[in-house]
Amino acid sequence: MINVEWGKLPFAYFKTDYNVRCYFRNGAWGKLEISSSENISIHMAATALHYGQEAFEGLKVFRGQDGKIRIFRWEENAKRLQNSARGILMAEVPTDLFKEMVWNVVKLNEKYVPPYGSGASLYVRPLLIGTGPQVGVKPASEYLFLVFAGPVGPYFKEGFKPVKVQIARDFDRAAPLGTGIFKVGGNYAASLRAGERAHGDGYAAALFLDAKEKKYIDEAGPANFFGIKNNTYVTPKSGSILPSITNMSLQDIARDLGMQVEVRPIAVDELGSFEETGACGTAAVITPICAIEDRDYATVFSYCKDGQAGPVSTALYKRLQGIQFGDEEDKFGWVDVIE
Ligand SMILES: Cc1ncc(COP(=O)(O)O)c(C=O)c1O
């Protein structure tokens, strides 16, 4: 056993023993390579460095009470990475290769999968980058697919405690016909200024609005947004947000709990009518939102008046985590055991 204070882990890089790599050269993927180096050596003119040919994924692995290691909806991450690759003209990683790489990295680093009950999990980070040189703006002809993993705690240090977020009107994360639907580094670069300002002002994240009309909610920092009212789960429909696998799962759970689900534009004006709001994602799981500040209008929308998460967010959170840790029946077929 390794000596880690599992219950106190932040959501941060954690050095483990191995990562796995595979190169795309001459039009084909090569053999899987196991590495214990944290460094990569790439051409100084690699397109990842100059023209942003970079996409990544994030998925989690959980240890159950039975000691088994469970991975959540990895095929959706494989599909989304393929979509991101198509979106910025990179070589696509076949689903079988994605699975082989993820399974290998988890098994090689098995001792870093946090114990059941610690609240922590193993975060797996697949990364696809253009490594071939180009000086003109063109896609590379060579790519590296790399997967590393490390144990993490909650993304928002509060865990399942409500956080405050801040509406950003003076920064856009993604344009309507841009790359917001892909998980590519450029979107995160574009979100940094608003995010860091929000942190500096005491908020957990920036809440981005649609770039065209500045009227509708897009994303809650690195997570999707949802609101609850009248037994209905409402989440934004937008062409510039990342299709969150957690959000998709919560919609199924909400329906299963007898709720209605609406995927449609959510205007800022509607925020006052929600009973509960939250951010959701692999890292955030469900992070309840207790206050949304609209800094330009000096207004604040408040939720969870007693400082606690609302009952619906709590039920959704428990059900999702119950499935992920293997405590509840996996009736949707979302979990695979890694043996
Ligand atoms: C911008 C953004 N939105 C939403 C999400 C949530 O997606 P998922 O639930 O697939 O992790 C993420 C990643 O976690 C993200 O980076």
The ligand as a MOL file (V3000), in Angstrom:
LIG
                    3D

  0  0  0     0  0            999 V3000
M  V30 BEGIN CTAB
M  V30 COUNTS 16 16 0 0 0
M  V30 BEGIN ATOM
M  V30 1 C -16.0480 22.7370 -20.4690 0
M  V30 2 C -16.5800 21.4860 -19.8890 0
M  V30 3 N -17.8990 21.3160 -19.8230 0
M  V30 4 C -18.4350 20.2030 -19.3030 0
M  V30 5 C -17.6500 19.1950 -18.8030 0
M  V30 6 C -18.2980 17.9710 -18.2300 0
M  V30 7 O -18.2060 16.9010 -19.1130 0
M  V30 8 P -18.1820 15.4150 -18.5710 0
M  V30 9 O -19.4080 15.2320 -17.7600 0
M  V30 10 O -18.1920 14.5610 -19.7830 0
M  V30 11 O -16.9510 15.2810 -17.7720 0
M  V30 12 C -16.2570 19.3100 -18.8790 0
M  V30 13 C -15.3510 18.2610 -18.4310 0
M  V30 14 O -15.4050 17.6700 -17.4160 0
M  V30 15 C -15.7140 20.4860 -19.4070 0
M  V30 16 O -14.3920 20.6620 -19.4500 0
M  V30 END ATOM
M  V30 BEGIN BOND
M  V30 1 1 1 2
M  V30 2 1 2 3
M  V30 3 2 2 15
M  V30 4 2 3 4
M  V30 5 1 4 5
M  V30 6 1 5 6
M  V30 7 2 5 12
M  V30 8 1 6 7
M  V30 9 1 7 8
M  V30 10 2 8 9
M  V30 11 1 8 10
M  V30 12 1 8 11
M  V30 13 1 12 13
M  V30 14 1 12 15
M  V30 15 2 13 14
M  V30 16 1 15 16
M  V30 END BOND
M  V30 END CTAB
M  END
